[in-house]
Amino acid sequence: MRATVVLGRIAGIRVGVHWSVLLIFGVIVLGLAQGRLPQAHPGEGWPVYWSIGLLTAVVFFVSLLAHELAHAIVARRNGVEVDDIVLWLLGGAARLKAEAPSPAAELRIAGVGPLVSLVLGGVFALAAWALDAVSAAGPVVEAAVWLAVINILLAAFNVIPAAPLDGGRLLRAFLWWRTGDRLRATAGATTAGRVFGWLLVAFGLLLFMRGDVFGGLWLAMIGWFLAATATAEGQQAQLRAVLAGVPVRDVMTPDPVTVPAGLTVARFLGDPRYRYRHSAFPVTGEAGGMDAGGGLGVGEGAGGRPGVGDGALALVGLMTLDLARAVGEERRPAVTVGQAMLPLERVEVVDADTPLAEVLPRVEPGAEHRLLVLDGGRLAGIVSASDVSRAVTWMMSTAQRGADARRGGGGADGGGGRDADWGRGWDDRRRGA
């Protein structure tokens, strides 16, 4: 889930919101301003109910953000990089770039979120008691009570032992610690998640048939999301098992066509080298040579592979055809690739020997999501979602044929044949052999 609007950074972590958050925000405001607040404390003017409802909804989403920030901060302290935090229709999500390194780290990362929500619930309960003690306005006290209850419920719901909830992560940490097998632990947590999700769907449909249309549909939607996400997590775990021991260099497109940062967008779009076959290109320029206007000196590096901050040329970003076409036609002769590109800090860069399983969560469709691959500090290749998809399909079909052969008495390869031979077979397939 990508953020529609990036709000900024907190503790160095990018925070954004998806447009769907407006739907649940509106439901909360409407439910408080037109329902709970006037029912509990009638007699106030509508501006009071609506202003308190609006403020309460904002505080609730700040509470959600605190929950996700806790996950992200503890993850970083345990050596797991954080991509961003996105608030959306069904809450929030801290997107981690890698798996926890140990069961203990998984336990800490997963457990801190519900703990923060529980603490916030206690703080709001204390605030409600204090406000009532000083005879504060009834709707204000009611809003504090609602925030206390919702945060405590959020903590309780999240510790249910079913993926992708925090409780599913806690269950996986326990199973991982107990069995020593992360894949088996993930399978257990995702199975629990699917069962729990479909139970929620069934209960939601029951409520719907009994007349609770909104509540039933909402519960069924949450259940479907949990079941679908748990299924996806299980598939990702199986993929990681298949990709074990495979480095990024084995699936990358080597020696990608690069574009100089000083080239104008008009020339970029007009050059046949950039108009066919590929839709994204690494951008090169002089290391530290970008001026205030974004212009870069250009030249040819040894072997056409520019350095990243060393030598005459440096890798400075990624240019896509979509970014070039977004520049107005009348401005293209004056705007350079260096000005229109995605700067390097917004591009995923990985080492050629990084295990493919580690970067799999960062591979997404779209030209702007290409991974740039370095080998010895120099550009060696580029990876797209389709590159990974083709390699995974090839590997899984090869693994399935091997399993079928073993079941049919065709013999085994001793357990090491795949790692030794799969790369050669995949290279032959890419060349059309």
Secondary structure, 3 states (H helix, E strand, C coil): CCCCEEEEEECCEEEEECCCHHHHHHHHHHHHHHHHHHHHCCCCCHHHHHHHHHHHHHHHHHHHHHHHHHHHHHHHHCCCCEEEEEEECCEEEEEECCCCCCHHHHHHHHHHHHHHHHHHHHHHHHHHHHHHHCCCCHHHHHHHHHHHHHHHHHHHHHCCCCCCCHHHHHHHHHHHHHHCCHHHHHHHHHHHHHHHHHHHHHHHHHHHHCCCHHHHHHHHHHHHHHHHHHHHHHHHHHHHHHCCCCEHHHCCEECCCCEECCCEHHHHHHCHHHCCCCCEEEEEEECCCCCCCCCCCCCCCHHHCCECCCCCEEEEEEEEHHHHHHCCCCCCCCCEHHHHCEEHHHCEEEECCCEHHHHHHHCCCCHHHCEEEEECCEEEEEECHHHHHHHHHHHHHHHHHHHHHHHCCCCCCCCCHHHHHHHHHHHHHHCCC
